[in-house]
Amino acid sequence: MPENTAPPTIRPLAAAHFRDALTATQAGDTATAVGALLAIDAESWQGITDRLNALGGTVAQLLATTAREAS
């Protein structure tokens, strides 16, 4: 039987940090965006990147798009 593995959990605090990173990127505040991304725990980071990859994107692409749309 194939093993049924659940995707990594994205903790609520990590989701808030990720939102803060997007908001900071949109405002042009790179230092705050980086700080928010660094505050995300490893399991949540894996969950975020897995979900973005499933949608055909990456964190870098999302941040770049957010920055471009703010301009």
TORZA-226027 format. One record per residue: residue in one letter; x, y, z of N, C-alpha, C in turn; residue number from 1. Coordinates in steps of 0.02 Angstrom, whole numbers, plus 50000, padded with zeros to 5 digits. Example, Ala and Ser with C-alpha at 12.3 -4.5 7.8 and 13.67 -1.06 7.14 Angstrom:
+----+--------+---------+-------+---------+----------+-------+--------+---------+-------+-----+
| aa | n.east | n.north |  n.up | ca.east | ca.north | ca.up | c.east | c.north |  c.up |   i |
+----+--------+---------+-------+---------+----------+-------+--------+---------+-------+-----+
|  a |  50660 |   49716 | 50390 |   50615 |    49775 | 50390 |  50660 |   49835 | 50390 |   1 |
|  s |  50642 |   49888 | 50354 |   50684 |    49947 | 50357 |  50645 |   50002 | 50394 |   2 |
+----+--------+---------+-------+---------+----------+-------+--------+---------+-------+-----+
END
This chain:
+----+--------+---------+-------+---------+----------+-------+--------+---------+-------+-----+
| aa | n.east | n.north |  n.up | ca.east | ca.north | ca.up | c.east | c.north |  c.up |   i |
+----+--------+---------+-------+---------+----------+-------+--------+---------+-------+-----+
|  m |  50041 |   49941 | 50000 |   50000 |    50000 | 50000 |  50043 |   50062 | 50000 |   1 |
|  p |  50025 |   50113 | 49960 |   50064 |    50175 | 49961 |  50053 |   50211 | 50028 |   2 |
|  e |  50106 |   50242 | 50050 |   50103 |    50279 | 50113 |  50068 |   50346 | 50100 |   3 |
|  n |  50019 |   50362 | 50142 |   49983 |    50425 | 50137 |  50016 |   50476 | 50182 |   4 |
|  t |  50053 |   50521 | 50153 |   50088 |    50572 | 50193 |  50053 |   50638 | 50185 |   5 |
|  a |  50042 |   50671 | 50241 |   50010 |    50737 | 50240 |  50063 |   50789 | 50223 |   6 |
|  p |  50042 |   50841 | 50190 |   50090 |    50895 | 50175 |  50111 |   50929 | 50240 |   7 |
|  p |  50170 |   50959 | 50241 |   50192 |    50994 | 50301 |  50141 |   51047 | 50323 |   8 |
|  t |  50134 |   51053 | 50387 |   50087 |    51101 | 50416 |  50116 |   51172 | 50412 |   9 |
|  i |  50073 |   51219 | 50396 |   50092 |    51290 | 50398 |  50059 |   51317 | 50462 |  10 |
|  r |  50100 |   51334 | 50510 |   50074 |    51359 | 50573 |  50047 |   51430 | 50564 |  11 |
|  p |  49996 |   51449 | 50603 |   49967 |    51516 | 50596 |  50018 |   51573 | 50603 |  12 |
|  l |  50065 |   51566 | 50649 |   50115 |    51619 | 50657 |  50159 |   51624 | 50594 |  13 |
|  a |  50175 |   51567 | 50564 |   50214 |    51568 | 50503 |  50175 |   51601 | 50446 |  14 |
|  a |  50111 |   51587 | 50443 |   50069 |    51620 | 50391 |  50069 |   51695 | 50402 |  15 |
|  a |  50066 |   51717 | 50465 |   50068 |    51788 | 50480 |  50135 |   51819 | 50460 |  16 |
|  h |  50190 |   51783 | 50474 |   50256 |    51807 | 50453 |  50260 |   51812 | 50377 |  17 |
|  f |  50233 |   51763 | 50343 |   50234 |    51764 | 50270 |  50194 |   51823 | 50243 |  18 |
|  r |  50136 |   51835 | 50273 |   50095 |    51893 | 50254 |  50134 |   51958 | 50267 |  19 |
|  d |  50168 |   51961 | 50324 |   50208 |    52020 | 50340 |  50264 |   52030 | 50289 |  20 |
|  a |  50294 |   51976 | 50266 |   50346 |    51980 | 50215 |  50318 |   52008 | 50150 |  21 |
|  l |  50259 |   51984 | 50131 |   50229 |    52010 | 50069 |  50210 |   52083 | 50076 |  22 |
|  t |  50183 |   52102 | 50133 |   50165 |    52172 | 50145 |  50227 |   52217 | 50144 |  23 |
|  a |  50280 |   52195 | 50177 |   50342 |    52233 | 50178 |  50372 |   52239 | 50108 |  24 |
|  t |  50369 |   52185 | 50070 |   50394 |    52187 | 50001 |  50355 |   52238 | 49960 |  25 |
|  q |  50290 |   52237 | 49969 |   50247 |    52284 | 49933 |  50264 |   52356 | 49951 |  26 |
|  a |  50284 |   52367 | 50014 |   50302 |    52434 | 50037 |  50374 |   52452 | 50020 |  27 |
|  g |  50412 |   52405 | 49992 |   50481 |    52418 | 49975 |  50529 |   52411 | 50034 |  28 |
|  d |  50507 |   52380 | 50087 |   50547 |    52372 | 50148 |  50579 |   52303 | 50148 |  29 |
|  t |  50634 |   52297 | 50114 |   50668 |    52233 | 50105 |  50692 |   52204 | 50171 |  30 |
|  a |  50719 |   52245 | 50215 |   50745 |    52219 | 50279 |  50690 |   52187 | 50320 |  31 |
|  t |  50632 |   52218 | 50323 |   50576 |    52189 | 50361 |  50551 |   52126 | 50328 |  32 |
|  a |  50549 |   52125 | 50261 |   50528 |    52065 | 50225 |  50574 |   52006 | 50239 |  33 |
|  v |  50638 |   52019 | 50238 |   50687 |    51966 | 50252 |  50680 |   51942 | 50324 |  34 |
|  g |  50672 |   51988 | 50370 |   50663 |    51970 | 50440 |  50602 |   51926 | 50451 |  35 |
|  a |  50548 |   51944 | 50418 |   50486 |    51904 | 50424 |  50496 |   51834 | 50395 |  36 |
|  l |  50529 |   51829 | 50338 |   50542 |    51763 | 50309 |  50587 |   51721 | 50353 |  37 |
|  l |  50637 |   51752 | 50384 |   50682 |    51715 | 50428 |  50648 |   51690 | 50492 |  38 |
|  a |  50592 |   51720 | 50510 |   50556 |    51701 | 50570 |  50511 |   51639 | 50560 |  39 |
|  i |  50505 |   51616 | 50498 |   50462 |    51559 | 50483 |  50499 |   51494 | 50501 |  40 |
|  d |  50464 |   51451 | 50539 |   50495 |    51387 | 50559 |  50502 |   51341 | 50498 |  41 |
|  a |  50547 |   51292 | 50504 |   50566 |    51249 | 50448 |  50507 |   51210 | 50418 |  42 |
|  e |  50465 |   51181 | 50461 |   50409 |    51141 | 50436 |  50359 |   51185 | 50398 |  43 |
|  s |  50345 |   51243 | 50426 |   50299 |    51289 | 50392 |  50328 |   51314 | 50326 |  44 |
|  w |  50393 |   51327 | 50326 |   50427 |    51349 | 50265 |  50420 |   51296 | 50211 |  45 |
|  q |  50429 |   51233 | 50230 |   50421 |    51179 | 50182 |  50349 |   51176 | 50156 |  46 |
|  g |  50301 |   51186 | 50201 |   50231 |    51186 | 50180 |  50215 |   51243 | 50132 |  47 |
|  i |  50243 |   51302 | 50146 |   50232 |    51359 | 50102 |  50262 |   51346 | 50033 |  48 |
|  t |  50324 |   51323 | 50032 |   50356 |    51312 | 49967 |  50324 |   51255 | 49929 |  49 |
|  d |  50302 |   51202 | 49964 |   50268 |    51147 | 49930 |  50203 |   51172 | 49897 |  50 |
|  r |  50165 |   51212 | 49933 |   50102 |    51237 | 49905 |  50114 |   51285 | 49847 |  51 |
|  l |  50164 |   51328 | 49853 |   50179 |    51372 | 49797 |  50203 |   51332 | 49736 |  52 |
|  n |  50244 |   51281 | 49748 |   50267 |    51239 | 49693 |  50209 |   51204 | 49659 |  53 |
|  a |  50160 |   51182 | 49698 |   50101 |    51149 | 49670 |  50062 |   51197 | 49625 |  54 |
|  l |  50066 |   51261 | 49640 |   50033 |    51312 | 49600 |  50076 |   51336 | 49542 |  55 |
|  g |  50137 |   51309 | 49537 |   50182 |    51327 | 49483 |  50226 |   51387 | 49496 |  56 |
|  g |  50236 |   51404 | 49559 |   50277 |    51462 | 49575 |  50326 |   51449 | 49631 |  57 |
|  t |  50362 |   51501 | 49648 |   50411 |    51498 | 49702 |  50402 |   51559 | 49746 |  58 |
|  v |  50432 |   51558 | 49804 |   50430 |    51615 | 49849 |  50462 |   51675 | 49814 |  59 |
|  a |  50518 |   51665 | 49782 |   50552 |    51720 | 49747 |  50507 |   51751 | 49694 |  60 |
|  q |  50473 |   51710 | 49656 |   50428 |    51736 | 49604 |  50370 |   51776 | 49635 |  61 |
|  l |  50343 |   51750 | 49690 |   50287 |    51785 | 49723 |  50310 |   51853 | 49750 |  62 |
|  l |  50369 |   51854 | 49781 |   50395 |    51918 | 49807 |  50409 |   51967 | 49751 |  63 |
|  a |  50436 |   51943 | 49695 |   50451 |    51986 | 49638 |  50386 |   52014 | 49609 |  64 |
|  t |  50335 |   51972 | 49603 |   50271 |    51995 | 49577 |  50240 |   52046 | 49624 |  65 |
|  t |  50244 |   52034 | 49688 |   50217 |    52081 | 49738 |  50252 |   52149 | 49733 |  66 |
|  a |  50318 |   52147 | 49725 |   50356 |    52209 | 49719 |  50339 |   52247 | 49655 |  67 |
|  r |  50332 |   52210 | 49600 |   50315 |    52241 | 49536 |  50245 |   52274 | 49538 |  68 |
|  e |  50198 |   52238 | 49568 |   50130 |    52264 | 49572 |  50125 |   52326 | 49616 |  69 |
|  a |  50172 |   52334 | 49662 |   50172 |    52392 | 49706 |  50199 |   52454 | 49671 |  70 |
|  s |  50237 |   52443 | 49618 |   50269 |    52499 | 49582 |  50219 |   52538 | 49541 |  71 |
+----+--------+---------+-------+---------+----------+-------+--------+---------+-------+-----+
END
